[in-house]
Amino acid sequence: MSRSTDTHLFSSERLSRRRFVSAGLHAGVAAAAGMLVASNARAQPAAITATDLGGIKLLQGAGANLLAMQGNDGALMVDGGLAANSAALLDAVKAATGNARVSLLVNTHGHPEQVGANAAVGAAGGKILAHEKTRMYLSSRVYAMDGKRRLAPVDALPEKARPTESVRGEGTLQFAGRRVDYGYLPAAHTDGDLFVHFPELDVLAAGGVIASDRWPLLDWRDGAWLGGRVRAVERLAGMVKPATRVVPSDGKPLTGRDVVRQRGIYDELFETMIGYMNKGFGAEDAVRENPLKKYEAEFGDASAFLDGAYRSMLIAYVPE
């Protein structure tokens, strides 16, 4: 496996005036963007299914959407499900790829649904790649928010379960003769998000930055903000083709057309929120106004998302 890196990150002039309150940002880091306990995902595990995306398999039912690709000396995985499902998941990866081991696991971020297989993969000698902030979160005892938004202490992952390779920006690696691109999406879902792109297969793993059938989590307490989400979706929309298969952390896969459409939704919301800030609105006012009402039939009640999105802007954005 060879890897080249390029630390260039795309930027948007419209979003460049954001200000992260230093104390709030570092508190968010210490609160472990990567370690939210998703109570809904701790229900009885469903059967793990595999869908062929043409050279790579989509695995569902282990707590998150995962990708697995056959390799010469072990499989490549993108994300690892919940720890309770790791044994069943690795059996499913073996059946889907024909590989008896995982040689490379990429964590798109550090939430429990993404890192549950880390311990087994690391103990077997597999490499684990993540953003450097995700590695930091997983290497320390932190106070993380659970599904009910309560603070609870979470211990660091064991040494063998932590990422063995960390990245900062954009890069490319070769796996089983195929090109695999990855890149950092700052402050979009957590503060350590990566996308993973398989250009020859026209498949993009977007992690938790987008969602297919609900409003995605904007973990504003742990470093994410609406401007980061807007910039990330703009980045993804610029990469895809109309028919690109885009895999979010959960839910059904999307197409490139869907991502471009979501870019429009978030761009519009961002401009609306700036207007609210200039009027002196609070988060409850943004929820009451509900600028996402016309999309609720598709994505569900937007009140929690709007509340978090507006609070994130109060922390991170300085309006004109």
C-alpha positions, 0 to 999 in steps of 0.5 A, a space after each residue: 500500500 502506498 499513500 501520498 498526501 496533499 494538505 490543501 483544503 478547499 475553502 469558501 469565501 462566504 464561510 471564511 469569517 467564522 469564529 470558533 470561540 477558543 474555549 468552546 472549541 477546545 471543550 468540544 475537542 475534550 468532549 469527544 466528537 467521536 464518541 457520542 453514544 447513540 442509544 437508538 443504535 444499541 437496540 437488538 442488532 439486525 441481520 447484516 446484509 450485503 449489497 454489491 455496488 460493483 467491485 465493493 460491498 455495502 454492508 448494513 445491519 451492524 449499526 451503520 453503513 459500511 463498505 468492504 472491498 476485496 484485497 490481496 492481503 486482506 479486505 479494506 473496510 470503511 467504518 466498523 459498526 458497533 462493538 457488539 456486532 463486530 464478530 458478526 460483521 467480520 464474518 459478513 466481511 469475510 463472506 462478502 470479500 473472500 478475505 479472512 482478515 481486514 488489512 485496512 479499516 478507515 474510520 470516517 469519524 469516531 462515533 461508536 457506530 464507526 469504530 466498533 470493529 477497531 479492536 478486532 481489526 487492530 488485534 489481528 494486525 490490521 491498519 486503522 486510518 482516521 483523521 488526527 482529531 479522531 485519533 485524539 478523541 479515541 485515545 483519551 478519556 472524555 466526557 461525551 454526549 449520549 443519545 439523550 444529550 447527557 454528559 457521561 464519561 467514556 474511556 479511551 479505546 484500548 491501544 490496539 483499537 486506536 487508529 494506527 495512521 492519522 491524516 490531516 487533509 487530502 490524500 490518495 492510496 492504492 489498494 488492490 490496484 485501485 485508487 482510493 481518495 480521502 479528505 478532511 471535511 472540517 467541522 461538518 458532523 464532528 470535527 474529525 470527518 473524512 470522506 472516502 472516494 473510490 473514483 474508478 467504482 464511482 462510489 463515495 463514502 460520506 460518513 455522517 455528513 449527509 443523510 438520506 431520510 432524516 436530518 443528520 446529526 450536527 454535533 455542535 457541542 463537539 466542534 461541528 457547525 452549520 457552516 462546516 456542514 454547508 462547506 462539506 456538502 459543497 465539497 462532496 457535490 463538486 466531486 460527484 457525478 449524477 449517478 455516483 453511489 453515495 453512502 451515508 452513515 445510515 439509511 439508504 444510499 444516495 446518488 450524486 443528484 441527491 447530494 447536489 440537491 442537499 447542497 441547495 437545501 443547506 445553502 438556502 438554510 445558511 443564508 436564512 440563518 444569517 438573516 435570523 442572526 441579523 434580526 437578533 433571533 434566538 434558537 427558539 425563534 429559528 425553530 418557530 420560523 421553521 425554514 425547513 418545513 417544506 422538507 419535513 415530509 421527506 426528512 421528518 421533524 426539523 426542530 432538533 436540527 434547526 435548534 442545533 444548527 442555530 446554536 452552532 452559528 451563535 458559537 462559530 459565525 460573526 454576522 455582518 
